[in-house]
Amino acid sequence: LAFAATAPASGLGERAVTIADSMPIIYAVVARGSRVLSEYAGTSGNFATVSRKIIEKVHREPGDARRSYEYDEHMFHLLVDDGLIFMCMCEPDFGRVLPFQFLAEIRKRWRNSHGDSSTVSFAGGADAFESTLQEQMAVFSGKGKADGPDVEQMQGQLNQIKSVMVDNIDKVLDRGEKINLLVDKSDNLHQQAFKFSKASTNFRRQMWWKNVRIMAILGAGVLVIIYMMAAASCGGLTLPKCVGSSS
């Protein structure tokens, strides 16, 4: 889902080199409605400007949601829960599973420390939670110590799921190849049956003509024998005795 927003020319694009050596989760923010309650950025940039445009767009829409926006080759993932908006900006190749697990962890920690409060005291409030954002960004980016979910373990589970999916796809493709092979064999059998039927018809026709020729030869032979016997009895080939006596 592409998010159309205007940003300065020196925006997210110029930070690519800086971010490349940084964490895949670059920026995180907590807001209620259009008001930002806490945020943290791992590097400098115009994250706040872009994030506030997205928050301004999302907070007007009713209901809870899980969404992702693409902007300037980066992904903004957000989790809306009872009016609270938890959002992070990540590298596009970081996927979607870990960012939303990160947001779920941030939501849990925010609820535990602030409840449903829509206000944050700046004396140990926003600043304190910025450190939580920073800590969890490092944990889920694989550069911090986790006291909650094990990111490497989750990544391993994702790799296992990916392997299972690839195996299933291979099995489906293999099954498709086998089905195609059966279809080819069925077509070959059909063609062979058709050829056999045609050959059988030709063979029966040839045998019928052969029998006709044999019967014709036998009939002609019987007639010749009868004629020879008659000629011997009647005194010659012209049957003079039999023809003369009859006249």
C-alpha positions as CSV (number, residue, x, y, z in Angstrom):
1,L,0.0,0.0,0.0
2,A,1.7,3.2,-1.1
3,F,1.3,6.3,1.0
4,A,1.4,9.5,-1.0
5,A,3.2,12.2,1.0
6,T,5.4,15.1,0.2
7,A,8.7,15.2,1.9
8,P,11.8,17.4,1.5
9,A,14.3,16.3,-1.2
10,S,16.8,15.5,1.6
11,G,14.3,13.1,3.2
12,L,14.4,9.3,3.6
13,G,16.5,8.8,0.4
14,E,19.6,10.5,1.7
15,R,19.5,8.4,4.9
16,A,19.9,5.1,3.1
17,V,23.7,5.0,3.6
18,T,23.4,5.9,7.3
19,I,20.6,3.4,7.9
20,A,22.3,0.6,6.1
21,D,24.7,0.2,9.0
22,S,22.0,0.8,11.6
23,M,19.0,-1.3,12.8
24,P,16.3,-2.5,10.5
25,I,13.7,-0.9,12.8
26,I,14.6,2.8,12.4
27,Y,11.8,4.7,14.1
28,A,8.9,4.0,16.5
29,V,6.1,6.2,17.8
30,V,3.1,5.9,20.1
31,A,0.1,8.2,19.5
32,R,-3.5,8.7,20.5
33,G,-5.6,10.2,17.8
34,S,-3.4,12.8,16.1
35,R,-1.3,13.5,19.2
36,V,2.1,11.9,19.5
37,L,2.7,10.6,23.0
38,S,6.2,9.1,22.6
39,E,8.7,8.5,19.8
40,Y,12.2,7.5,19.2
41,A,14.4,7.5,16.0
42,G,17.7,5.6,15.7
43,T,19.1,8.2,13.3
44,S,18.2,11.6,12.0
45,G,15.6,12.2,9.3
46,N,12.1,13.5,8.6
47,F,10.4,10.4,10.2
48,A,8.3,12.6,12.4
49,T,6.9,14.5,9.4
50,V,6.0,11.4,7.5
51,S,4.7,9.5,10.5
52,R,2.4,12.4,11.5
53,K,0.9,12.5,8.0
54,I,0.1,8.7,8.4
55,I,-1.3,9.2,11.9
56,E,-3.4,12.1,10.7
57,K,-4.8,9.8,8.0
58,V,-5.3,6.7,10.2
59,H,-6.8,8.2,13.4
60,R,-9.9,9.4,11.5
61,E,-10.7,5.8,10.5
62,P,-12.9,3.9,13.0
63,G,-11.9,0.5,14.5
64,D,-8.7,-1.3,15.2
65,A,-6.4,-2.2,12.4
66,R,-3.0,-3.6,11.4
67,R,-1.7,-1.8,8.3
68,S,1.5,-1.2,6.3
69,Y,2.4,1.8,4.2
70,E,5.3,2.1,1.8
71,Y,7.1,5.4,1.5
72,D,10.4,6.2,-0.2
73,E,11.6,2.6,-0.1
74,H,10.8,2.1,3.6
75,M,7.8,0.4,5.3
76,F,5.7,2.0,8.0
77,H,3.8,-0.7,10.0
78,L,1.1,0.4,12.4
79,L,-1.1,-1.2,15.0
80,V,-4.3,0.6,16.1
81,D,-5.8,-0.6,19.4
82,D,-8.6,1.2,21.1
83,G,-7.6,4.6,19.8
84,L,-3.9,4.1,20.5
85,I,-1.6,4.0,17.4
86,F,1.7,2.1,17.6
87,M,3.9,2.6,14.5
88,C,7.4,1.8,13.4
89,M,9.4,2.4,10.3
90,C,11.6,-0.4,9.0
91,E,13.8,-1.5,6.1
92,P,11.6,-3.2,3.4
93,D,13.5,-6.5,3.6
94,F,12.8,-6.8,7.3
95,G,9.4,-8.4,6.5
96,R,6.1,-7.9,8.3
97,V,6.1,-10.5,11.0
98,L,8.8,-9.1,13.3
99,P,7.6,-5.5,13.0
100,F,4.1,-6.4,14.1
101,Q,5.6,-8.5,17.0
102,F,7.6,-5.5,17.9
103,L,4.5,-3.3,17.9
104,A,2.6,-5.9,20.0
105,E,5.4,-5.8,22.6
106,I,5.4,-2.0,22.6
107,R,1.6,-2.1,23.1
108,K,2.0,-4.5,26.0
109,R,4.7,-2.4,27.7
110,W,2.7,0.8,27.1
111,R,-0.4,-0.6,28.7
112,N,1.6,-1.9,31.6
113,S,3.2,1.5,32.3
114,H,0.5,3.9,31.2
115,G,-2.8,2.0,30.9
116,D,-5.2,3.8,28.6
117,S,-4.0,7.2,29.5
118,S,-4.1,9.7,26.7
119,T,-1.7,12.1,28.4
120,V,2.0,11.6,29.3
121,S,3.8,13.6,31.9
122,F,7.2,14.7,30.6
123,A,8.7,14.1,34.0
124,G,9.6,10.4,33.6
125,G,6.8,9.8,31.2
126,A,7.6,10.3,27.5
127,D,11.4,10.3,28.1
128,A,11.1,7.1,30.1
129,F,9.2,5.3,27.3
130,E,11.5,6.6,24.7
131,S,14.2,4.5,26.4
132,T,11.7,1.5,26.2
133,L,11.3,2.2,22.4
134,Q,15.0,2.4,22.0
135,E,15.6,-0.8,24.0
136,Q,13.0,-2.9,22.1
137,M,14.1,-1.6,18.7
138,A,17.5,-2.9,19.5
139,V,16.1,-6.2,20.8
140,F,13.9,-6.9,17.7
141,S,16.7,-5.7,15.4
142,G,19.0,-8.3,16.9
143,K,21.3,-5.8,18.6
144,G,20.0,-5.8,22.1
145,K,19.5,-8.2,25.0
146,A,16.0,-9.5,25.1
147,D,14.1,-10.0,28.3
148,G,11.0,-11.0,26.4
149,P,10.7,-12.8,23.0
150,D,13.9,-14.3,21.6
151,V,14.3,-12.7,18.2
152,E,16.7,-15.3,16.9
153,Q,14.4,-18.0,18.0
154,M,11.5,-16.3,16.2
155,Q,13.6,-15.9,13.1
156,G,14.5,-19.6,13.3
157,Q,10.8,-20.5,13.6
158,L,10.1,-18.3,10.6
159,N,12.8,-20.1,8.7
160,Q,11.3,-23.4,9.6
161,I,7.8,-22.2,8.5
162,K,9.4,-21.0,5.3
163,S,11.1,-24.4,4.8
164,V,7.8,-26.2,5.4
165,M,6.0,-24.0,2.9
166,V,8.7,-24.6,0.3
167,D,8.4,-28.3,0.9
168,N,4.6,-28.1,0.5
169,I,4.9,-26.1,-2.7
170,D,7.4,-28.7,-4.0
171,K,5.0,-31.5,-3.2
172,V,2.2,-29.7,-4.9
173,L,4.4,-29.1,-8.0
174,D,5.5,-32.7,-7.9
175,R,1.9,-33.9,-7.6
176,G,1.1,-31.6,-10.6
177,E,3.9,-33.3,-12.5
178,K,2.6,-36.7,-11.6
179,I,-0.9,-35.7,-12.7
180,N,0.4,-34.4,-15.9
181,L,2.3,-37.7,-16.4
182,L,-0.9,-39.6,-15.8
183,V,-2.7,-37.4,-18.3
184,D,0.0,-38.0,-20.8
185,K,-0.1,-41.8,-20.2
186,S,-3.9,-41.7,-20.5
187,D,-3.6,-39.8,-23.8
188,N,-1.0,-42.3,-25.0
189,L,-3.3,-45.2,-24.1
190,H,-6.2,-43.6,-25.9
191,Q,-4.1,-43.1,-29.0
192,Q,-2.9,-46.7,-28.8
193,A,-6.4,-47.9,-28.4
194,F,-7.5,-45.9,-31.4
195,K,-4.7,-47.2,-33.5
196,F,-5.4,-50.8,-32.3
197,S,-9.1,-50.4,-33.2
198,K,-8.2,-49.0,-36.6
199,A,-5.7,-51.8,-37.2
200,S,-8.3,-54.4,-36.1
201,T,-10.8,-52.9,-38.6
202,N,-8.3,-53.0,-41.4
203,F,-7.3,-56.6,-40.4
204,R,-10.9,-57.8,-40.4
205,R,-11.5,-56.1,-43.8
206,Q,-8.4,-57.8,-45.2
207,M,-9.4,-61.2,-43.9
208,W,-12.9,-60.7,-45.4
209,W,-11.5,-60.0,-48.8
210,K,-9.1,-62.9,-48.4
211,N,-12.0,-65.3,-47.6
212,V,-13.9,-63.9,-50.6
213,R,-11.0,-64.7,-52.9
214,I,-10.6,-68.2,-51.4
215,M,-14.3,-68.9,-51.8
216,A,-14.1,-67.6,-55.4
217,I,-11.1,-69.8,-56.2
218,L,-12.7,-72.9,-54.5
219,G,-16.0,-72.3,-56.5
220,A,-14.1,-71.9,-59.7
221,G,-12.1,-75.1,-58.9
222,V,-15.3,-77.0,-58.2
223,L,-16.8,-75.8,-61.5
224,V,-13.6,-76.8,-63.4
225,I,-13.7,-80.3,-61.8
226,I,-17.4,-80.8,-62.7
227,Y,-16.7,-79.6,-66.3
228,M,-13.7,-82.0,-66.6
229,M,-15.8,-84.9,-65.3
230,A,-18.6,-84.0,-67.7
231,A,-16.2,-83.7,-70.6
232,A,-14.7,-87.2,-69.9
233,S,-18.2,-88.7,-69.8
234,C,-19.5,-86.9,-72.9
235,G,-16.6,-87.6,-75.2
236,G,-14.6,-84.4,-75.2
237,L,-14.4,-80.8,-74.3
238,T,-17.3,-79.9,-76.4
239,L,-19.4,-82.6,-74.8
240,P,-20.5,-84.1,-78.2
241,K,-22.2,-87.2,-76.8
242,C,-24.2,-85.5,-74.2
243,V,-25.1,-82.5,-76.5
244,G,-25.9,-84.8,-79.5
245,S,-28.0,-87.2,-77.5
246,S,-30.0,-84.5,-75.9
247,S,-30.8,-83.1,-79.3
